[in-house]
Amino acid sequence: MAGRVEGKVAFITGAARGQGRSHAVRLAEEGADIIAVDICEQIESNPYPLATEEDLAETAKLVEKLDRRIVTVKADVRDRSQLQAALDEGLAALGHLDIVVANAGILPMAMGDPHASDFVDAVDVDLVGVMNAVAVSMPHLGKQASVVITGSTAAMLPNTTDNPAMGPGSAGYGWAKKTLMGYSEQLALHLAPEFIRVNVIHPTNVNTHLLHNDGLYSMFRPDLENPTREDVEPAFTMFQAMPIPYVETVDISNAVLFFASDESRYITGQQLRVDAGSLLKMPGGPTNM
């Protein structure tokens, strides 16, 4: 069924590449116009290069090829005033707001030199950044609007925040994603009388830069000094119940599209795992609690 979000406008954070770009393109394919935001700068504690302004421009080209409108703005989700200005610019061009995809996220792991500030950086982007995106959007959301938040299966695993071996950045990531679960449910409860929906998607490993970097490779293959992608893919595959190393960005985007569309008009406060059954395998996961 084409045109599932025809005429809607989506505000997407972390839209320059990875999941965010995929969400922008998938929603545009189904008729949405896009307000795309990304920091397009490096955060020192993050071990892999973040997106660039060229990446954000490429997202714009992909959306425009679909004959949809897009406004791109360089903004840091940690700064609410920057997000407010970005959204204002988008609204001036596109007129209204129907969908919020709070997607921007990082996984700081200062290789060989972890610091408590890594925890702060992760929380500021992965939790505060989501709350900022929601806060600036709320005055513009009407009935049947949808807020979709990117969580993580890390939020549902035991020992994601109290294991010193993880390092402060990984712990901050896990704590932020876990906290988003309660935040989203409270938000959904209070917005339900206005028919505004709030849902969270929890991906397993996704084929993006957040997964494919030295820090994550070392976590999955601590037995190797410099593990490569080929070294870690068997370990990634063991993580899922289905025999795949990771899902693709479009697998998450299809779930975003469902939550953004009127097909989910009475679905709110949900925590949806797109995880190839990974939590079914984990000790302490849903079947073992």
Stockholm file with secondary structure:
# STOCKHOLM 1.0

chainA/1-289         MAGRVEGKVAFITGAARGQGRSHAVRLAEEGADIIAVDICEQIESNPYPLATEEDLAETAKLVEKLDRRIVTVKADVRDRSQLQAALDEGLAALGHLDIVVANAGILPMAMGDPHASDFVDAVDVDLVGVMNAVAVSMPHLGKQASVVITGSTAAMLPNTTDNPAMGPGSAGYGWAKKTLMGYSEQLALHLAPEFIRVNVIHPTNVNTHLLHNDGLYSMFRPDLENPTREDVEPAFTMFQAMPIPYVETVDISNAVLFFASDESRYITGQQLRVDAGSLLKMPGGPTNM
#=GR chainA/1-289 SS CCCTTTTCEEEEESCSSHHHHHHHHHHHHTTCEEEEEECCSCCTTCSSCCCCHHHHHHHHHHHHTTTCCEEEEECCTTCHHHHHHHHHHHHHHHCCEEEEEECCCCCCCCTTCCCHHHHHHHHIIIIIHHHHHHHHHGGGEEEEEEEEEECCGGGGSTTSSSCGGGHHHHHHHHHHHHHHHHHHHHHHHHHGGGTCEEEEEEESSBSSTTTSSHHHHHHHCTTSSSCCHHHHHHHHHHHSSSSCSCBCHHHHHHHHHHHHSGGGTTCCSCEEEESTTHHHHSTTSGGGC
#=GC SS_cons         CCCTTTTCEEEEESCSSHHHHHHHHHHHHTTCEEEEEECCSCCTTCSSCCCCHHHHHHHHHHHHTTTCCEEEEECCTTCHHHHHHHHHHHHHHHCCEEEEEECCCCCCCCTTCCCHHHHHHHHIIIIIHHHHHHHHHGGGEEEEEEEEEECCGGGGSTTSSSCGGGHHHHHHHHHHHHHHHHHHHHHHHHHGGGTCEEEEEEESSBSSTTTSSHHHHHHHCTTSSSCCHHHHHHHHHHHSSSSCSCBCHHHHHHHHHHHHSGGGTTCCSCEEEESTTHHHHSTTSGGGC
//
